[in-house]
Amino acid sequence: MKPADEYILSQPEPYRSIIFNLQIVIENQIQDLELLYKWKIPFYYYRGKPFCFINVSHKRKYVDLGIVKGFQIKNHQEHLIIENRSIMKSLRYSSLEEIDNKMLIEIIQEISELY
């Protein structure tokens, strides 16, 4: 089993379900993504470049979907979290119900146009 898959499958609920949902949405929008294990977290690469990552914070109790080109996104900025970053922004989810799939799809599509 690949390290990224091990990371995901080892997560307790609700984190695992949140990650699975994010994976389904992301992978259905962009077919040529490659899921790697970088910096001890699952990291999607698109066209050979870092695209987004999934990180679970057990301490803060959320799943962080880090978007590498987050500062270049024009739509849904009010939902993106900066937190001392200069390039990346993220979406954070504490429950499956918090995920707005429509908004997530729009963000993923916008990001993919930057590559």
C-alpha positions, 0 to 999 in steps of 0.5 A, a space after each residue: 500500500 502507498 504511504 498516502 493511502 496508509 495515511 488516509 486509511 489510518 485516520 479515525 472518523 470523522 476525518 477519514 470520511 471527510 478525506 474520502 469525500 474530498 478525494 472523490 470531488 477532487 479526483 472527479 474534477 481533474 483526471 490527471 492528478 497524482 497522489 503522492 506522500 510528501 512532507 508526511 501528508 497526502 499531496 496531489 500533483 498536477 502536471 508535475 507540480 504541487 496542487 493541493 494537500 490533505 492534512 489532519 490536525 488531531 489537536 485542532 480537530 479538522 481536515 485541512 485542504 491546502 491549496 498551493 495557488 490559493 492566493 491566485 484564486 478569485 472566487 470564494 476568498 471569504 472561505 479560504 484560510 491564510 494563517 501565516 502563509 504567503 502562497 497557500 490558502 486552505 479550506 478546513 472541515 471538522 465534519 462531513 456536513 461542512 463540505 460544500 461540494 459545489 463550492 469545492 468544485 468551483 475552487 478546484 476548477 479555478 485552480 486547475 486553470 492556473 496550471 
